[in-house]
Amino acid sequence: MNELVRMQYLDAMGIDTFVPRMVLPAAQPSVACELPVSFADVEPAAQFTDSFAGEESSSPAVPSPESAAIVQQLLSPEGESQKPAATESKAPVPVGITLQALLAAKPKKQLRFALTIWQLESGVVFIDSKEPKAALPTSALLGNIVKALYPTENLPKPDSIHWPLLESAVAPDNALEEAREMVHAFLASRFDVKAPSLLVVLGQMAKDVVIASARDAVAAMSVGENASPVHLPCVAVYLPSLAELLRDPALKHSIWPAVKAAHNIR
């Protein structure tokens, strides 16, 4: 099949361009075919119908002007130089937008945390910012701390709080406030059963969702300080998380003075 007839078949099938990329097994080698018409004699032709359906036509197959132009360009010695240069379409750069605006336009990161809660018989409550993937012996460390601070106490079975409650691809704007409300409601239900005498809040995340609230500006609390937020029924002292204490044992020196000072306040 010569190139003009091949292009006419492609036109009938609605294919603009076809470039063979591999040789079929047992295929005969390609040979140059004599063109039935010259390019100067090419005239606009009607749509190809009968020959594509399998019927023979008495007149020679004539391609469309677009097909002829493509064939002429491919067969021309200067075909490569006549091809229009490809232009890359680039997205327009926004005018007058700042770096802060670009960063703010990125999707917000989903708020995720896990808290572990222990309530002793004396009413002292430990709330730790858990690191699930750290695989650290935090329970064993807290057991030693409890034995050192309260020799007659045993470490009870803990409770856990996980956020978010439901997975979502979109991070809400008020995720922190919703998380605080959930944590405060959970603790209030526990404290209705047994009133706490002291809250020992371990870690930054626990401080942000337990001690802090929309009405109490305590986000700037330092390690070892205590506060009495209106939404909590007792004093809360802020200490490093159990994971931080394991990574840096020197932080343990802040535990006894902070807990002692908090007990003197209540």
N, C-alpha and C positions, 0 to 999 in steps of 0.2 A: 504494500500500500504506500503510495507516495505521500509526501507531507501535506499537500493541499487536501487530499481526500481525508487524511487522518484528522486534520483540523476541522473539516466539515462534520465528521462524526462527533468530535468533541463539542462543536457548536450545538448539534442536535441534542446531545445529552446534558447541555447546560454547564459544561466544564470550560472554564476560561483558559487555564494553563495546565498542561500535563508534562512532567519531565520524568522519564524512566530512570530509576536509580540503581537497578540491578539487572543482570542478564538471567532470564529464565532458564531452568535446566533443559538441555537438549534443544535450545532455540537456535535457529539458523542465524548466521551472521548478517548484519544489516548491510544493504547495498544501496548505492545511489540510484534513484529512479529518475527517469526523464519526466519533467513536468509537462502536463498536457496543454497548458496555456501559459503565455508569457504574462508577466505582471503588468505590462502596459495594457493588455487586453482585458484585464479583470474588470468586470462590471458588477454593480450591486445585484445580488441574486435573491430569489425568493427563498422562503424557508424550506429546508431539506426535510421531506416527508417520505416519499415513496421509496427511495433507495434505502433509507434507514429501516423501513419495514420489511425489507428483503426483496423488493421488486427491482428489476433492471430498468435503467433509464437510457434512452437513446442518445441524449445529449450529455456531454462531458460534465462531470461534477465541478461546480464552481463554488468556491468558498465565499463567505461574507467578506466585506472590505476589512473588517477588523482582523479576521483570521489571516487574510493575505498580507496585511501590514506586519503582523507578528512573524509570519514565515519569512517575509523579505528581510526583516531585521535580523532573524536568526541566520539566514544564509548569506547575508552581506558580509564581506571581509571586514568592514568597519562596524560590524554589529555591536561590538562591545562599547565602542566609543560613542555610538548613537543612543545607547540606553540612557534614560534620564537618571541622574544621580539620586540615590535614595536619601530621603530627608527624614531625620529622626524627629518625631513629635515629642516635645518636652512639655511637661505640665507647667503652666504659667506660675511664676514665683509671686506669691502674695506681696502686695505693696503696702508698706506701713505697718506690718505685723511685727511684734516684738518676740524675743526668745521666750519670755514668760508666757505669752499667749500661746506659742507653739507647744510648750510643755504642758500647759493647762488643758490643751485640746486632746492630749493623750488619754486613753481609757484609764479610769481610776483603778487602783489596786484593791482587790477585795480584802476587807478586814477579816483576819482569821486569828483566833487565839483559843487556848484551852487553860482552864483554871482547875486546880485540885484543892479541895477543902477538907480540913480535919478539924473537928470540934472536940476538945478534951472535956472530961467530966467536970473540971473546974469552970468551964465556960470559955476558956481561951480558945480562939479560933485562928488557925493558920490557913492562909490563902496564898497559894504559890502560882506563879506564872510558868506553866508547864511548857517544856520543849519536847514534843512527842518524838522527834527524830534524833534527839541527842543521846538516848539510851544511857542515861547517867543514873547512879544509885541514889536518887533524891530521897526516896522514902527511908532508906537506911540512915542518911545524914540527918533528916528531920527527927528520926527516932533518937539519935544521940543527942540532938539539941534539946528535945523534950526531956530526956533523962537528966540532962545537966541543969535545966531551968526548973523543972518540976519532977523531982525524983519519985514521987508517988504515982505519977501519971503513966499511962500506957497509950501508945499511939493507936487511935481507932481506925477503922476502915474508912477510906476517904470517899468523898463525892466529887463529881466532875461536872464542869460546865464547858460546853463547846460552842463556838460561834464561827460561822453563821449557822442558824438553826436549819435553814433550807439553802441548798446550793442554787446560785443564780449567776448567769453570765454578766449581769450588769450590777456594778457596785453602787448602792444607794448613796446619796449625798450625806445623809444623816445616819450612817451606819454606826458611828461611835455612840451617838445619843441613844439609838435603839438598843445597842449592846448594853449600855449602862442601865437602861430601864429593865431589861431582862435580868441582869445580874442582881440589881437591887431588889426586884420582885422575888427572885429565888432566895436570896439571903433573908428577906423579910419573912417568907414562909418558914424557913428553918428557925429563925429567931423567935417566932411566935410559939414554937414548941419548947425551945430552950433558950433563954436569954443569954447572950454572950457577955463575958466580963472584959474581954480585950480582943481586938483584932490585930493580928500580926500579918501584914500584907507584904508579900515577898515578890519583888520584881516590878519593872516599869509598867507592864501591861495590867497587872493586877491593881496597881495604884490608879491607873487611868480609868478603869471601869468600876472599881470598888470605892475608893476614897473620893475621887473627883466626881463632880456633877455640874449641871448647868448653873446651879445656884451657889456652889462653893468653888472658889478659885484656889485650888490646892495643887495645881499641876506643877508648880515650882518647888514642891517639897524635896528636900534633900534626904539622903540615906540617914536613918537614925532619928529623924524628926517624927513628931506625932501630931495628930489633928483630931478634932471632934466635929465632923460634918453633921449637919442637921438631919440627914437621911439615915444616919447610922445610930444605933442605940448606945454605943460606947466609944471609947477612945480607940483610934487606929494608929499603929506605928508602922512606918515604912522602912523595909530592909531589903537587901539584895535577894534575888531569887536563889533557890536552892542550887540551880545549875551554875549561877555565878559564884556562889560560895564554893562549889566543888572545883571550879576552874581557878579561882583565886582564894586559897584558904586564909590569906591575910585579912579578908573582909569579915571573918568570923569575930574579930575583936569588937565590932560595932554592935553585936547582937545583945550582949548582956547589959551594957549601959542604956541602950535604947529601950529594952523591955522593962528594965528596972524603973526608968524615968516614967514610962507609960503606966506602970502599976501604981506609982506614987500619985499620979494625977487622978486616977479613977476614984 
